[in-house]
Amino acid sequence: MTAPYARYRRAVAIPAGMAVATALAFLPNSVATAAEDAQAPTAAEATPLSYVVNVKPGHGTSGHVKKAVAKAGGTIVTSYDQIGVLVVHSSNADFAKTIRTVRGVQSAGATRTAPLPSASTGDLGAPKVLSAAEVAAADAPAGQDPLQPQQWDLPAIKADKAHEKTLGSKKVTVAVIDTGVDDTHPDIAPNFDREASVNCVSGKPDTADGAWRPGAAESPHGTHVAGEIAAAKNGVGMTGVAPGVKVSGIKVSNPDGFFYTEAVVCGFVWAAEHGVDVTNNSYYTDPWYFNCKNDPDQRALVDAVTRASRYAEKKGAVNVAAAGNENYDLASDEITDPSSPNDSTTGDRVVDPSKCLDIPTQLPGVVTVASTGAKGLKSSFSNYGLRTIDIAAPGGDSTAYQKPEAPATSGLILGTLPGGKWGYMAGTSMASPHVAGVAALIKSTHPYASPALVKALLYAEADATPCTDPYDINADGKVDAVCEGSKNRNGFYGWGMADALDAVTK
């Protein structure tokens, strides 16, 4: 049996020939145990799973539903009455099927296909970390942080020019809904919002001090994203897109790297109720890459995350999400998904992306971000799709494909790493925080703007970018993706490249 593996939206593998120098992929580990080879338990002996049960929001869970949950063998872990989502654990293999028949239940489904807790994925790998010597040797012009010359992505969105006007407002907070944030990092500590930070992994908020931090063996992804957004302009390390705003950590990824629905729901609700202005979501909700509405379990997951993300927007947050790293055309009629469910046994399935949704990326109201490289072209890995992609921003690419101008040396994106380090990663996960940072600058400039207005300004101020046609990123004579649409809105770049300077001047 192959061990389950987490599909990190957060970084991508570099093409052959580049892997040794800039290895970024989080690699699965294949293991087998006697327990895994044992006969599956019967329904009566089934191991516990987690479920979301969706009911009418706003009035608390009715006694009728509570009794039905208990009768079906479920235990309510927590209830988000404001959006009508219950998180339930049950060892009854028929729990979802049973509870869906109960009056007042609108949808219900298992949030995973592996038992609680899921099996370990083993080693995760690491981004390309800058050595102490490289950090010490960093040299920058006056007024820049030491590593800023390596950040080709800042001038790509005119963030360097924006910083001459403003660094952003301390009254604006961007929540990094991710693998956790190391708030002790010298580039993050000055801007960290502790009150808006939490651990949501279980589906219930854990506010213990430091609960939002990644463990030593956990992914550094969330810390990298946080630095891209709001690394302080303090004479140390690098500079974020919005180095004057606050950043918080909402940890929703379990130790094995899975982002399950109950954790994501908790994350959005926490952000909604703690004054967050922007959320960054560089992941997809496990275990299904695409959640098909004709499947009752998957439909319930879409329902729960939709309710939570809409609630966050209703409370004032702009939700920004990464488009994904498989070079999929999300506007196509069908996509072959080889990776679901990723917490048990995967298998190829053909899905219609208009009916089977990548969540939260494809949810209504969410800003969907494609990635570009150092030459301003769609990154080789970035998903795309007309009327699916809203905006583009730097997420990096193989230096062999898109090499930056000197003095920058890597085509990847520099970010903060746990333990006071810095390193390079690439992916739409790195593009999304650039847009989150620009949205934070817009909110800083227009403090009373609603999420709808912030998004409207974000799109209106983007630099229109025409289709790359033909798109042959590796120059092998074959078209690697087809862009549809006009200069002002198309499948590769949406409304265009995010513009930080316009964000603070218009």
Buried (B, 14 or more C-beta within 10 A) or exposed (E): EEBBBBBBBBBBBBBEEBEEEBBBBBEBEEEEEEEEEEEEEEEEEBEBBBBBBBBEBEEEBBEEBBEBBEEBBBEBBBBBBBBBBBBBBBBBBEBBBBBBEBEEBEBBBBBBBBBBEBBBBBEBBBBBBBEEEEBEEBEBEEEBBBBBBBBBBBBBBBBBBBBEEBBBBEEBBBBBBBBBBBBBBBBBEBBBBBEBBBBBBBBBBEEEEEBBBBEEEBBBBBBBBBBBBBBBBBEBBBBBBBBBBBBBBBBBBBBBBBBBBBBBBBBBBBBBBBBBBBBBBBBBBBBBBBBBBEBBBBBBBBBBBBBBBBBBBEBBBBBBBBBBBBBBBBBBEEBEBEBBBBBBEBEEBEBBBBEBBBBBBBBEBBBBBBBBBBBBBBBBBBBBBBBBBBBBBBBBBBBBBBBBEEEBEBBBBBBBBBEBBBBBBBBBBBBBBBBBBBBBBBBBBBEEBEBEBBBEBBBEBBBBBBBBEEBEBEEEEEEBBBBBBEEBBBBBBBBBBBBBBBBBBE
